[in-house]
Amino acid sequence: MLNQAILVGRVKELLENAITIAIPRSYKNEDGEYDTDFIQVHLTSPRIQESAAEYLHVGDIVGVKGSLSTNDGNV
């Protein structure tokens, strides 16, 4: 599988069919602080959506494995 990504971070927001993960960068910026990236992960399967709603809470550490795609309108 060529298009594969693994993300590890903390749950920031739980939506019906997606979660937002806060992922801190491993290096400091010009101000000496660590920046954080917020990635929205779409949960495609109803089974995964149910499991996420049952087991995940804001602030939990979560690992996600999947593929990347863009919403640039050129699908």
Order of alpha helices (4+ residues) and beta strands (2+ residues): beta-beta-beta-alpha-beta
